[in-house]
């Protein structure tokens, strides 16, 4: 299971396209959960992708790590 925690303020068309492309180009068997949090309020939304699963490979890990270092998201990989 991959959980992405993304601040609402970081989401724009470019970021959404990057995440979508990452998932679509790396199909696998890992469930993807996305938690969108609003940094200026206690509001948050939890989303689950039923149709798309991800393959965690070196390329995916590097892109997620780069996004984390840029402050765009946090991520956690867990085994079910």
mmCIF file of the N, C-alpha and C atoms, coordinates in Angstrom:
data_MODEL
# 
_entry.id   MODEL 
# 
loop_
_atom_site.group_PDB 
_atom_site.id 
_atom_site.type_symbol 
_atom_site.label_atom_id 
_atom_site.label_alt_id 
_atom_site.label_comp_id 
_atom_site.label_asym_id 
_atom_site.label_entity_id 
_atom_site.label_seq_id 
_atom_site.pdbx_PDB_ins_code 
_atom_site.Cartn_x 
_atom_site.Cartn_y 
_atom_site.Cartn_z 
_atom_site.occupancy 
_atom_site.B_iso_or_equiv 
_atom_site.pdbx_formal_charge 
_atom_site.auth_seq_id 
_atom_site.auth_comp_id 
_atom_site.auth_asym_id 
_atom_site.auth_atom_id 
_atom_site.pdbx_PDB_model_num 
ATOM 1   N N  . UNK A 1 1  ? 0.840   -1.162 0.000   1.00 0.00 ? 1  UNK A N  1 
ATOM 2   C CA . UNK A 1 1  ? 0.000   0.000  0.000   1.00 0.00 ? 1  UNK A CA 1 
ATOM 3   C C  . UNK A 1 1  ? 0.897   1.240  0.000   1.00 0.00 ? 1  UNK A C  1 
ATOM 4   N N  . UNK A 1 2  ? 0.551   2.195  -0.851  1.00 0.00 ? 2  UNK A N  1 
ATOM 5   C CA . UNK A 1 2  ? 1.254   3.472  -0.921  1.00 0.00 ? 2  UNK A CA 1 
ATOM 6   C C  . UNK A 1 2  ? 0.280   4.549  -0.486  1.00 0.00 ? 2  UNK A C  1 
ATOM 7   N N  . UNK A 1 3  ? 0.687   5.341  0.491   1.00 0.00 ? 3  UNK A N  1 
ATOM 8   C CA . UNK A 1 3  ? -0.135  6.455  0.947   1.00 0.00 ? 3  UNK A CA 1 
ATOM 9   C C  . UNK A 1 3  ? 0.595   7.748  0.641   1.00 0.00 ? 3  UNK A C  1 
ATOM 10  N N  . UNK A 1 4  ? -0.047  8.606  -0.152  1.00 0.00 ? 4  UNK A N  1 
ATOM 11  C CA . UNK A 1 4  ? 0.487   9.929  -0.459  1.00 0.00 ? 4  UNK A CA 1 
ATOM 12  C C  . UNK A 1 4  ? -0.291  10.949 0.359   1.00 0.00 ? 4  UNK A C  1 
ATOM 13  N N  . UNK A 1 5  ? 0.402   11.796 1.074   1.00 0.00 ? 5  UNK A N  1 
ATOM 14  C CA . UNK A 1 5  ? -0.226  12.893 1.794   1.00 0.00 ? 5  UNK A CA 1 
ATOM 15  C C  . UNK A 1 5  ? 0.187   14.172 1.087   1.00 0.00 ? 5  UNK A C  1 
ATOM 16  N N  . UNK A 1 6  ? -0.804  14.860 0.519   1.00 0.00 ? 6  UNK A N  1 
ATOM 17  C CA . UNK A 1 6  ? -0.528  16.014 -0.330  1.00 0.00 ? 6  UNK A CA 1 
ATOM 18  C C  . UNK A 1 6  ? -1.245  17.241 0.213   1.00 0.00 ? 6  UNK A C  1 
ATOM 19  N N  . UNK A 1 7  ? -0.510  18.327 0.478   1.00 0.00 ? 7  UNK A N  1 
ATOM 20  C CA . UNK A 1 7  ? -1.161  19.573 0.873   1.00 0.00 ? 7  UNK A CA 1 
ATOM 21  C C  . UNK A 1 7  ? -1.992  20.114 -0.288  1.00 0.00 ? 7  UNK A C  1 
ATOM 22  N N  . UNK A 1 8  ? -3.199  20.538 0.013   1.00 0.00 ? 8  UNK A N  1 
ATOM 23  C CA . UNK A 1 8  ? -4.094  21.089 -1.006  1.00 0.00 ? 8  UNK A CA 1 
ATOM 24  C C  . UNK A 1 8  ? -3.417  22.213 -1.779  1.00 0.00 ? 8  UNK A C  1 
ATOM 25  N N  . UNK A 1 9  ? -2.621  23.001 -1.101  1.00 0.00 ? 9  UNK A N  1 
ATOM 26  C CA . UNK A 1 9  ? -1.963  24.151 -1.715  1.00 0.00 ? 9  UNK A CA 1 
ATOM 27  C C  . UNK A 1 9  ? -0.941  23.739 -2.769  1.00 0.00 ? 9  UNK A C  1 
ATOM 28  N N  . UNK A 1 10 ? -0.497  22.490 -2.761  1.00 0.00 ? 10 UNK A N  1 
ATOM 29  C CA . UNK A 1 10 ? 0.491   22.005 -3.737  1.00 0.00 ? 10 UNK A CA 1 
ATOM 30  C C  . UNK A 1 10 ? -0.152  21.490 -5.025  1.00 0.00 ? 10 UNK A C  1 
ATOM 31  N N  . UNK A 1 11 ? -1.450  21.272 -4.993  1.00 0.00 ? 11 UNK A N  1 
ATOM 32  C CA . UNK A 1 11 ? -2.110  20.654 -6.137  1.00 0.00 ? 11 UNK A CA 1 
ATOM 33  C C  . UNK A 1 11 ? -2.465  21.695 -7.188  1.00 0.00 ? 11 UNK A C  1 
ATOM 34  N N  . UNK A 1 12 ? -1.916  21.489 -8.373  1.00 0.00 ? 12 UNK A N  1 
ATOM 35  C CA . UNK A 1 12 ? -2.286  22.291 -9.537  1.00 0.00 ? 12 UNK A CA 1 
ATOM 36  C C  . UNK A 1 12 ? -2.338  21.331 -10.723 1.00 0.00 ? 12 UNK A C  1 
ATOM 37  N N  . UNK A 1 13 ? -2.651  21.840 -11.900 1.00 0.00 ? 13 UNK A N  1 
ATOM 38  C CA . UNK A 1 13 ? -2.790  20.967 -13.077 1.00 0.00 ? 13 UNK A CA 1 
ATOM 39  C C  . UNK A 1 13 ? -1.519  20.174 -13.358 1.00 0.00 ? 13 UNK A C  1 
ATOM 40  N N  . UNK A 1 14 ? -0.377  20.835 -13.269 1.00 0.00 ? 14 UNK A N  1 
ATOM 41  C CA . UNK A 1 14 ? 0.902   20.174 -13.569 1.00 0.00 ? 14 UNK A CA 1 
ATOM 42  C C  . UNK A 1 14 ? 1.177   19.042 -12.583 1.00 0.00 ? 14 UNK A C  1 
ATOM 43  N N  . UNK A 1 15 ? 0.965   19.313 -11.290 1.00 0.00 ? 15 UNK A N  1 
ATOM 44  C CA . UNK A 1 15 ? 1.218   18.304 -10.258 1.00 0.00 ? 15 UNK A CA 1 
ATOM 45  C C  . UNK A 1 15 ? 0.272   17.113 -10.425 1.00 0.00 ? 15 UNK A C  1 
ATOM 46  N N  . UNK A 1 16 ? -1.007  17.385 -10.677 1.00 0.00 ? 16 UNK A N  1 
ATOM 47  C CA . UNK A 1 16 ? -1.987  16.318 -10.868 1.00 0.00 ? 16 UNK A CA 1 
ATOM 48  C C  . UNK A 1 16 ? -1.620  15.460 -12.080 1.00 0.00 ? 16 UNK A C  1 
ATOM 49  N N  . UNK A 1 17 ? -1.166  16.088 -13.142 1.00 0.00 ? 17 UNK A N  1 
ATOM 50  C CA . UNK A 1 17 ? -0.750  15.354 -14.339 1.00 0.00 ? 17 UNK A CA 1 
ATOM 51  C C  . UNK A 1 17 ? 0.457   14.473 -14.043 1.00 0.00 ? 17 UNK A C  1 
ATOM 52  N N  . UNK A 1 18 ? 1.422   14.988 -13.280 1.00 0.00 ? 18 UNK A N  1 
ATOM 53  C CA . UNK A 1 18 ? 2.614   14.209 -12.937 1.00 0.00 ? 18 UNK A CA 1 
ATOM 54  C C  . UNK A 1 18 ? 2.249   12.962 -12.137 1.00 0.00 ? 18 UNK A C  1 
ATOM 55  N N  . UNK A 1 19 ? 1.384   13.119 -11.145 1.00 0.00 ? 19 UNK A N  1 
ATOM 56  C CA . UNK A 1 19 ? 0.974   11.978 -10.318 1.00 0.00 ? 19 UNK A CA 1 
ATOM 57  C C  . UNK A 1 19 ? 0.192   10.972 -11.163 1.00 0.00 ? 19 UNK A C  1 
ATOM 58  N N  . UNK A 1 20 ? -0.723  11.463 -11.988 1.00 0.00 ? 20 UNK A N  1 
ATOM 59  C CA . UNK A 1 20 ? -1.503  10.574 -12.855 1.00 0.00 ? 20 UNK A CA 1 
ATOM 60  C C  . UNK A 1 20 ? -0.601  9.798  -13.803 1.00 0.00 ? 20 UNK A C  1 
ATOM 61  N N  . UNK A 1 21 ? 0.337   10.478 -14.433 1.00 0.00 ? 21 UNK A N  1 
ATOM 62  C CA . UNK A 1 21 ? 1.269   9.826  -15.356 1.00 0.00 ? 21 UNK A CA 1 
ATOM 63  C C  . UNK A 1 21 ? 2.108   8.776  -14.636 1.00 0.00 ? 21 UNK A C  1 
ATOM 64  N N  . UNK A 1 22 ? 2.545   9.098  -13.422 1.00 0.00 ? 22 UNK A N  1 
ATOM 65  C CA . UNK A 1 22 ? 3.359   8.170  -12.646 1.00 0.00 ? 22 UNK A CA 1 
ATOM 66  C C  . UNK A 1 22 ? 2.600   6.869  -12.407 1.00 0.00 ? 22 UNK A C  1 
ATOM 67  N N  . UNK A 1 23 ? 1.338   6.976  -12.035 1.00 0.00 ? 23 UNK A N  1 
ATOM 68  C CA . UNK A 1 23 ? 0.532   5.791  -11.763 1.00 0.00 ? 23 UNK A CA 1 
ATOM 69  C C  . UNK A 1 23 ? 0.216   5.035  -13.053 1.00 0.00 ? 23 UNK A C  1 
ATOM 70  N N  . UNK A 1 24 ? -0.167  5.745  -14.092 1.00 0.00 ? 24 UNK A N  1 
ATOM 71  C CA . UNK A 1 24 ? -0.565  5.092  -15.345 1.00 0.00 ? 24 UNK A CA 1 
ATOM 72  C C  . UNK A 1 24 ? 0.606   4.418  -16.058 1.00 0.00 ? 24 UNK A C  1 
ATOM 73  N N  . UNK A 1 25 ? 1.803   4.963  -15.925 1.00 0.00 ? 25 UNK A N  1 
ATOM 74  C CA . UNK A 1 25 ? 2.974   4.403  -16.605 1.00 0.00 ? 25 UNK A CA 1 
ATOM 75  C C  . UNK A 1 25 ? 3.663   3.300  -15.803 1.00 0.00 ? 25 UNK A C  1 
ATOM 76  N N  . UNK A 1 26 ? 3.254   3.108  -14.554 1.00 0.00 ? 26 UNK A N  1 
ATOM 77  C CA . UNK A 1 26 ? 3.888   2.112  -13.693 1.00 0.00 ? 26 UNK A CA 1 
ATOM 78  C C  . UNK A 1 26 ? 2.824   1.232  -13.045 1.00 0.00 ? 26 UNK A C  1 
ATOM 79  N N  . UNK A 1 27 ? 2.037   0.572  -13.872 1.00 0.00 ? 27 UNK A N  1 
ATOM 80  C CA . UNK A 1 27 ? 0.961   -0.272 -13.365 1.00 0.00 ? 27 UNK A CA 1 
ATOM 81  C C  . UNK A 1 27 ? 1.543   -1.467 -12.635 1.00 0.00 ? 27 UNK A C  1 
ATOM 82  N N  . UNK A 1 28 ? 0.905   -1.786 -11.507 1.00 0.00 ? 28 UNK A N  1 
ATOM 83  C CA . UNK A 1 28 ? 1.379   -2.899 -10.703 1.00 0.00 ? 28 UNK A CA 1 
ATOM 84  C C  . UNK A 1 28 ? 0.290   -3.394 -9.787  1.00 0.00 ? 28 UNK A C  1 
ATOM 85  N N  . UNK A 1 29 ? 0.672   -3.831 -8.586  1.00 0.00 ? 29 UNK A N  1 
ATOM 86  C CA . UNK A 1 29 ? -0.307  -4.405 -7.664  1.00 0.00 ? 29 UNK A CA 1 
ATOM 87  C C  . UNK A 1 29 ? -0.363  -3.698 -6.308  1.00 0.00 ? 29 UNK A C  1 
ATOM 88  N N  . UNK A 1 30 ? 0.209   -2.513 -6.186  1.00 0.00 ? 30 UNK A N  1 
ATOM 89  C CA . UNK A 1 30 ? 0.209   -1.772 -4.928  1.00 0.00 ? 30 UNK A CA 1 
ATOM 90  C C  . UNK A 1 30 ? -0.958  -0.784 -4.918  1.00 0.00 ? 30 UNK A C  1 
ATOM 91  N N  . UNK A 1 31 ? -1.817  -0.905 -3.898  1.00 0.00 ? 31 UNK A N  1 
ATOM 92  C CA . UNK A 1 31 ? -2.940  0.021  -3.754  1.00 0.00 ? 31 UNK A CA 1 
ATOM 93  C C  . UNK A 1 31 ? -2.429  1.422  -3.455  1.00 0.00 ? 31 UNK A C  1 
ATOM 94  N N  . UNK A 1 32 ? -3.124  2.429  -4.012  1.00 0.00 ? 32 UNK A N  1 
ATOM 95  C CA . UNK A 1 32 ? -2.722  3.822  -3.839  1.00 0.00 ? 32 UNK A CA 1 
ATOM 96  C C  . UNK A 1 32 ? -3.808  4.575  -3.080  1.00 0.00 ? 32 UNK A C  1 
ATOM 97  N N  . UNK A 1 33 ? -3.417  5.183  -1.965  1.00 0.00 ? 33 UNK A N  1 
ATOM 98  C CA . UNK A 1 33 ? -4.290  6.028  -1.162  1.00 0.00 ? 33 UNK A CA 1 
ATOM 99  C C  . UNK A 1 33 ? -3.735  7.442  -1.210  1.00 0.00 ? 33 UNK A C  1 
ATOM 100 N N  . UNK A 1 34 ? -4.614  8.408  -1.358  1.00 0.00 ? 34 UNK A N  1 
ATOM 101 C CA . UNK A 1 34 ? -4.185  9.803  -1.380  1.00 0.00 ? 34 UNK A CA 1 
ATOM 102 C C  . UNK A 1 34 ? -4.944  10.557 -0.304  1.00 0.00 ? 34 UNK A C  1 
ATOM 103 N N  . UNK A 1 35 ? -4.197  11.206 0.586   1.00 0.00 ? 35 UNK A N  1 
ATOM 104 C CA . UNK A 1 35 ? -4.779  12.050 1.621   1.00 0.00 ? 35 UNK A CA 1 
ATOM 105 C C  . UNK A 1 35 ? -4.462  13.490 1.243   1.00 0.00 ? 35 UNK A C  1 
ATOM 106 N N  . UNK A 1 36 ? -5.494  14.265 0.984   1.00 0.00 ? 36 UNK A N  1 
ATOM 107 C CA . UNK A 1 36 ? -5.329  15.682 0.669   1.00 0.00 ? 36 UNK A CA 1 
ATOM 108 C C  . UNK A 1 36 ? -5.641  16.467 1.936   1.00 0.00 ? 36 UNK A C  1 
ATOM 109 N N  . UNK A 1 37 ? -4.680  17.263 2.381   1.00 0.00 ? 37 UNK A N  1 
ATOM 110 C CA . UNK A 1 37 ? -4.854  18.033 3.613   1.00 0.00 ? 37 UNK A CA 1 
ATOM 111 C C  . UNK A 1 37 ? -4.783  19.521 3.311   1.00 0.00 ? 37 UNK A C  1 
ATOM 112 N N  . UNK A 1 38 ? -5.634  20.274 3.983   1.00 0.00 ? 38 UNK A N  1 
ATOM 113 C CA . UNK A 1 38 ? -5.628  21.728 3.856   1.00 0.00 ? 38 UNK A CA 1 
ATOM 114 C C  . UNK A 1 38 ? -4.797  22.269 5.014   1.00 0.00 ? 38 UNK A C  1 
ATOM 115 N N  . UNK A 1 39 ? -3.667  22.877 4.701   1.00 0.00 ? 39 UNK A N  1 
ATOM 116 C CA . UNK A 1 39 ? -2.749  23.350 5.738   1.00 0.00 ? 39 UNK A CA 1 
ATOM 117 C C  . UNK A 1 39 ? -3.314  24.516 6.529   1.00 0.00 ? 39 UNK A C  1 
ATOM 118 N N  . UNK A 1 40 ? -4.321  25.200 5.992   1.00 0.00 ? 40 UNK A N  1 
ATOM 119 C CA . UNK A 1 40 ? -4.865  26.366 6.680   1.00 0.00 ? 40 UNK A CA 1 
ATOM 120 C C  . UNK A 1 40 ? -6.136  26.047 7.464   1.00 0.00 ? 40 UNK A C  1 
ATOM 121 N N  . UNK A 1 41 ? -6.537  24.778 7.482   1.00 0.00 ? 41 UNK A N  1 
ATOM 122 C CA . UNK A 1 41 ? -7.717  24.375 8.246   1.00 0.00 ? 41 UNK A CA 1 
ATOM 123 C C  . UNK A 1 41 ? -7.568  22.899 8.619   1.00 0.00 ? 41 UNK A C  1 
ATOM 124 N N  . UNK A 1 42 ? -8.442  22.396 9.469   1.00 0.00 ? 42 UNK A N  1 
ATOM 125 C CA . UNK A 1 42 ? -8.345  20.973 9.837   1.00 0.00 ? 42 UNK A CA 1 
ATOM 126 C C  . UNK A 1 42 ? -8.976  20.030 8.807   1.00 0.00 ? 42 UNK A C  1 
ATOM 127 N N  . UNK A 1 43 ? -9.368  20.550 7.657   1.00 0.00 ? 43 UNK A N  1 
ATOM 128 C CA . UNK A 1 43 ? -10.039 19.739 6.646   1.00 0.00 ? 43 UNK A CA 1 
ATOM 129 C C  . UNK A 1 43 ? -9.071  18.814 5.923   1.00 0.00 ? 43 UNK A C  1 
ATOM 130 N N  . UNK A 1 44 ? -9.540  17.598 5.652   1.00 0.00 ? 44 UNK A N  1 
ATOM 131 C CA . UNK A 1 44 ? -8.763  16.650 4.864   1.00 0.00 ? 44 UNK A CA 1 
ATOM 132 C C  . UNK A 1 44 ? -9.708  15.682 4.173   1.00 0.00 ? 44 UNK A C  1 
ATOM 133 N N  . UNK A 1 45 ? -9.240  15.154 3.045   1.00 0.00 ? 45 UNK A N  1 
ATOM 134 C CA . UNK A 1 45 ? -10.014 14.203 2.254   1.00 0.00 ? 45 UNK A CA 1 
ATOM 135 C C  . UNK A 1 45 ? -9.135  12.989 2.005   1.00 0.00 ? 45 UNK A C  1 
ATOM 136 N N  . UNK A 1 46 ? -9.707  11.808 2.197   1.00 0.00 ? 46 UNK A N  1 
ATOM 137 C CA . UNK A 1 46 ? -8.980  10.570 1.931   1.00 0.00 ? 46 UNK A CA 1 
ATOM 138 C C  . UNK A 1 46 ? -9.561  9.931  0.676   1.00 0.00 ? 46 UNK A C  1 
ATOM 139 N N  . UNK A 1 47 ? -8.691  9.632  -0.287  1.00 0.00 ? 47 UNK A N  1 
ATOM 140 C CA . UNK A 1 47 ? -9.106  9.055  -1.559  1.00 0.00 ? 47 UNK A CA 1 
ATOM 141 C C  . UNK A 1 47 ? -8.410  7.710  -1.764  1.00 0.00 ? 47 UNK A C  1 
ATOM 142 N N  . UNK A 1 48 ? -9.090  6.814  -2.462  1.00 0.00 ? 48 UNK A N  1 
ATOM 143 C CA . UNK A 1 48 ? -8.534  5.496  -2.763  1.00 0.00 ? 48 UNK A CA 1 
ATOM 144 C C  . UNK A 1 48 ? -8.755  5.209  -4.240  1.00 0.00 ? 48 UNK A C  1 
ATOM 145 N N  . UNK A 1 49 ? -7.726  4.754  -4.917  1.00 0.00 ? 49 UNK A N  1 
ATOM 146 C CA . UNK A 1 49 ? -7.832  4.427  -6.331  1.00 0.00 ? 49 UNK A CA 1 
ATOM 147 C C  . UNK A 1 49 ? -8.238  2.965  -6.481  1.00 0.00 ? 49 UNK A C  1 
ATOM 148 N N  . UNK A 1 50 ? -9.479  2.731  -6.881  1.00 0.00 ? 50 UNK A N  1 
ATOM 149 C CA . UNK A 1 50 ? -9.957  1.361  -7.073  1.00 0.00 ? 50 UNK A CA 1 
ATOM 150 C C  . UNK A 1 50 ? -9.470  0.774  -8.401  1.00 0.00 ? 50 UNK A C  1 
ATOM 151 N N  . UNK A 1 51 ? -9.379  1.606  -9.429  1.00 0.00 ? 51 UNK A N  1 
ATOM 152 C CA . UNK A 1 51 ? -9.049  1.107  -10.762 1.00 0.00 ? 51 UNK A CA 1 
ATOM 153 C C  . UNK A 1 51 ? -7.557  1.015  -11.034 1.00 0.00 ? 51 UNK A C  1 
ATOM 154 N N  . UNK A 1 52 ? -6.757  1.798  -10.360 1.00 0.00 ? 52 UNK A N  1 
ATOM 155 C CA . UNK A 1 52 ? -5.331  1.858  -10.689 1.00 0.00 ? 52 UNK A CA 1 
ATOM 156 C C  . UNK A 1 52 ? -4.481  1.457  -9.493  1.00 0.00 ? 52 UNK A C  1 
ATOM 157 N N  . UNK A 1 53 ? -3.519  0.601  -9.782  1.00 0.00 ? 53 UNK A N  1 
ATOM 158 C CA . UNK A 1 53 ? -2.534  0.194  -8.784  1.00 0.00 ? 53 UNK A CA 1 
ATOM 159 C C  . UNK A 1 53 ? -1.152  0.493  -9.356  1.00 0.00 ? 53 UNK A C  1 
ATOM 160 N N  . UNK A 1 54 ? -0.193  0.618  -8.470  1.00 0.00 ? 54 UNK A N  1 
ATOM 161 C CA . UNK A 1 54 ? 1.131   1.095  -8.838  1.00 0.00 ? 54 UNK A CA 1 
ATOM 162 C C  . UNK A 1 54 ? 2.186   0.019  -8.618  1.00 0.00 ? 54 UNK A C  1 
ATOM 163 N N  . UNK A 1 55 ? 3.200   0.051  -9.443  1.00 0.00 ? 55 UNK A N  1 
ATOM 164 C CA . UNK A 1 55 ? 4.388   -0.779 -9.253  1.00 0.00 ? 55 UNK A CA 1 
ATOM 165 C C  . UNK A 1 55 ? 5.454   0.114  -8.638  1.00 0.00 ? 55 UNK A C  1 
ATOM 166 N N  . UNK A 1 56 ? 5.926   -0.256 -7.451  1.00 0.00 ? 56 UNK A N  1 
ATOM 167 C CA . UNK A 1 56 ? 6.976   0.524  -6.791  1.00 0.00 ? 56 UNK A CA 1 
ATOM 168 C C  . UNK A 1 56 ? 8.323   0.024  -7.318  1.00 0.00 ? 56 UNK A C  1 
ATOM 169 N N  . UNK A 1 57 ? 8.937   0.828  -8.173  1.00 0.00 ? 57 UNK A N  1 
ATOM 170 C CA . UNK A 1 57 ? 10.252  0.496  -8.696  1.00 0.00 ? 57 UNK A CA 1 
ATOM 171 C C  . UNK A 1 57 ? 11.194  1.674  -8.400  1.00 0.00 ? 57 UNK A C  1 
ATOM 172 N N  . UNK A 1 58 ? 12.404  1.582  -8.855  1.00 0.00 ? 58 UNK A N  1 
ATOM 173 C CA . UNK A 1 58 ? 13.397  2.620  -8.571  1.00 0.00 ? 58 UNK A CA 1 
ATOM 174 C C  . UNK A 1 58 ? 12.963  3.977  -9.109  1.00 0.00 ? 58 UNK A C  1 
ATOM 175 N N  . UNK A 1 59 ? 12.416  4.004  -10.315 1.00 0.00 ? 59 UNK A N  1 
ATOM 176 C CA . UNK A 1 59 ? 11.987  5.270  -10.916 1.00 0.00 ? 59 UNK A CA 1 
ATOM 177 C C  . UNK A 1 59 ? 10.874  5.921  -10.093 1.00 0.00 ? 59 UNK A C  1 
ATOM 178 N N  . UNK A 1 60 ? 9.892   5.135  -9.692  1.00 0.00 ? 60 UNK A N  1 
ATOM 179 C CA . UNK A 1 60 ? 8.776   5.655  -8.897  1.00 0.00 ? 60 UNK A CA 1 
ATOM 180 C C  . UNK A 1 60 ? 9.290   6.176  -7.566  1.00 0.00 ? 60 UNK A C  1 
ATOM 181 N N  . UNK A 1 61 ? 10.143  5.398  -6.902  1.00 0.00 ? 61 UNK A N  1 
ATOM 182 C CA . UNK A 1 61 ? 10.671  5.813  -5.608  1.00 0.00 ? 61 UNK A CA 1 
ATOM 183 C C  . UNK A 1 61 ? 11.456  7.120  -5.733  1.00 0.00 ? 61 UNK A C  1 
ATOM 184 N N  . UNK A 1 62 ? 12.276  7.239  -6.756  1.00 0.00 ? 62 UNK A N  1 
ATOM 185 C CA . UNK A 1 62 ? 13.062  8.468  -6.948  1.00 0.00 ? 62 UNK A CA 1 
ATOM 186 C C  . UNK A 1 62 ? 12.164  9.680  -7.171  1.00 0.00 ? 62 UNK A C  1 
ATOM 187 N N  . UNK A 1 63 ? 11.104  9.506  -7.976  1.00 0.00 ? 63 UNK A N  1 
ATOM 188 C CA . UNK A 1 63 ? 10.192  10.627 -8.229  1.00 0.00 ? 63 UNK A CA 1 
ATOM 189 C C  . UNK A 1 63 ? 9.446   11.026 -6.964  1.00 0.00 ? 63 UNK A C  1 
ATOM 190 N N  . UNK A 1 64 ? 9.009   10.051 -6.187  1.00 0.00 ? 64 UNK A N  1 
ATOM 191 C CA . UNK A 1 64 ? 8.325   10.360 -4.934  1.00 0.00 ? 64 UNK A CA 1 
ATOM 192 C C  . UNK A 1 64 ? 9.271   11.041 -3.945  1.00 0.00 ? 64 UNK A C  1 
ATOM 193 N N  . UNK A 1 65 ? 10.499  10.542 -3.879  1.00 0.00 ? 65 UNK A N  1 
ATOM 194 C CA . UNK A 1 65 ? 11.489  11.131 -2.978  1.00 0.00 ? 65 UNK A CA 1 
ATOM 195 C C  . UNK A 1 65 ? 11.807  12.570 -3.389  1.00 0.00 ? 65 UNK A C  1 
ATOM 196 N N  . UNK A 1 66 ? 11.929  12.813 -4.680  1.00 0.00 ? 66 UNK A N  1 
ATOM 197 C CA . UNK A 1 66 ? 12.197  14.170 -5.185  1.00 0.00 ? 66 UNK A CA 1 
ATOM 198 C C  . UNK A 1 66 ? 11.034  15.107 -4.842  1.00 0.00 ? 66 UNK A C  1 
ATOM 199 N N  . UNK A 1 67 ? 9.805   14.626 -4.996  1.00 0.00 ? 67 UNK A N  1 
ATOM 200 C CA . UNK A 1 67 ? 8.634   15.439 -4.654  1.00 0.00 ? 67 UNK A CA 1 
ATOM 201 C C  . UNK A 1 67 ? 8.587   15.719 -3.162  1.00 0.00 ? 67 UNK A C  1 
ATOM 202 N N  . UNK A 1 68 ? 8.979   14.739 -2.336  1.00 0.00 ? 68 UNK A N  1 
ATOM 203 C CA . UNK A 1 68 ? 9.012   14.949 -0.884  1.00 0.00 ? 68 UNK A CA 1 
ATOM 204 C C  . UNK A 1 68 ? 10.058  16.001 -0.532  1.00 0.00 ? 68 UNK A C  1 
ATOM 205 N N  . UNK A 1 69 ? 11.221  15.914 -1.153  1.00 0.00 ? 69 UNK A N  1 
ATOM 206 C CA . UNK A 1 69 ? 12.287  16.889 -0.883  1.00 0.00 ? 69 UNK A CA 1 
ATOM 207 C C  . UNK A 1 69 ? 11.884  18.292 -1.304  1.00 0.00 ? 69 UNK A C  1 
ATOM 208 N N  . UNK A 1 70 ? 11.023  18.402 -2.330  1.00 0.00 ? 70 UNK A N  1 
ATOM 209 C CA . UNK A 1 70 ? 10.540  19.707 -2.799  1.00 0.00 ? 70 UNK A CA 1 
ATOM 210 C C  . UNK A 1 70 ? 9.371   20.216 -1.944  1.00 0.00 ? 70 UNK A C  1 
ATOM 211 N N  . UNK A 1 71 ? 8.928   19.399 -0.968  1.00 0.00 ? 71 UNK A N  1 
ATOM 212 C CA . UNK A 1 71 ? 7.831   19.811 -0.100  1.00 0.00 ? 71 UNK A CA 1 
ATOM 213 C C  . UNK A 1 71 ? 6.463   19.652 -0.731  1.00 0.00 ? 71 UNK A C  1 
ATOM 214 N N  . UNK A 1 72 ? 6.375   18.862 -1.816  1.00 0.00 ? 72 UNK A N  1 
ATOM 215 C CA . UNK A 1 72 ? 5.102   18.688 -2.505  1.00 0.00 ? 72 UNK A CA 1 
ATOM 216 C C  . UNK A 1 72 ? 4.226   17.623 -1.888  1.00 0.00 ? 72 UNK A C  1 
ATOM 217 N N  . UNK A 1 73 ? 4.837   16.645 -1.233  1.00 0.00 ? 73 UNK A N  1 
ATOM 218 C CA . UNK A 1 73 ? 4.057   15.549 -0.652  1.00 0.00 ? 73 UNK A CA 1 
ATOM 219 C C  . UNK A 1 73 ? 4.880   14.797 0.368   1.00 0.00 ? 73 UNK A C  1 
ATOM 220 N N  . UNK A 1 74 ? 4.181   13.960 1.118   1.00 0.00 ? 74 UNK A N  1 
ATOM 221 C CA . UNK A 1 74 ? 4.806   12.951 1.984   1.00 0.00 ? 74 UNK A CA 1 
ATOM 222 C C  . UNK A 1 74 ? 4.305   11.616 1.464   1.00 0.00 ? 74 UNK A C  1 
ATOM 223 N N  . UNK A 1 75 ? 5.099   10.576 1.652   1.00 0.00 ? 75 UNK A N  1 
ATOM 224 C CA . UNK A 1 75 ? 4.626   9.258  1.232   1.00 0.00 ? 75 UNK A CA 1 
ATOM 225 C C  . UNK A 1 75 ? 5.082   8.187  2.207   1.00 0.00 ? 75 UNK A C  1 
ATOM 226 N N  . UNK A 1 76 ? 4.297   7.114  2.222   1.00 0.00 ? 76 UNK A N  1 
ATOM 227 C CA . UNK A 1 76 ? 4.610   5.988  3.076   1.00 0.00 ? 76 UNK A CA 1 
ATOM 228 C C  . UNK A 1 76 ? 4.247   4.717  2.335   1.00 0.00 ? 76 UNK A C  1 
ATOM 229 N N  . UNK A 1 77 ? 5.146   3.752  2.340   1.00 0.00 ? 77 UNK A N  1 
ATOM 230 C CA . UNK A 1 77 ? 4.911   2.462  1.693   1.00 0.00 ? 77 UNK A CA 1 
ATOM 231 C C  . UNK A 1 77 ? 4.785   1.429  2.796   1.00 0.00 ? 77 UNK A C  1 
ATOM 232 N N  . UNK A 1 78 ? 3.662   0.704  2.794   1.00 0.00 ? 78 UNK A N  1 
ATOM 233 C CA . UNK A 1 78 ? 3.405   -0.335 3.793   1.00 0.00 ? 78 UNK A CA 1 
ATOM 234 C C  . UNK A 1 78 ? 3.052   -1.627 3.093   1.00 0.00 ? 78 UNK A C  1 
ATOM 235 N N  . UNK A 1 79 ? 3.345   -2.726 3.728   1.00 0.00 ? 79 UNK A N  1 
ATOM 236 C CA . UNK A 1 79 ? 2.877   -4.017 3.231   1.00 0.00 ? 79 UNK A CA 1 
ATOM 237 C C  . UNK A 1 79 ? 1.523   -4.287 3.858   1.00 0.00 ? 79 UNK A C  1 
ATOM 238 N N  . UNK A 1 80 ? 0.633   -4.881 3.074   1.00 0.00 ? 80 UNK A N  1 
ATOM 239 C CA . UNK A 1 80 ? -0.711  -5.215 3.595   1.00 0.00 ? 80 UNK A CA 1 
ATOM 240 C C  . UNK A 1 80 ? -0.651  -6.447 4.450   1.00 0.00 ? 80 UNK A C  1 
# 
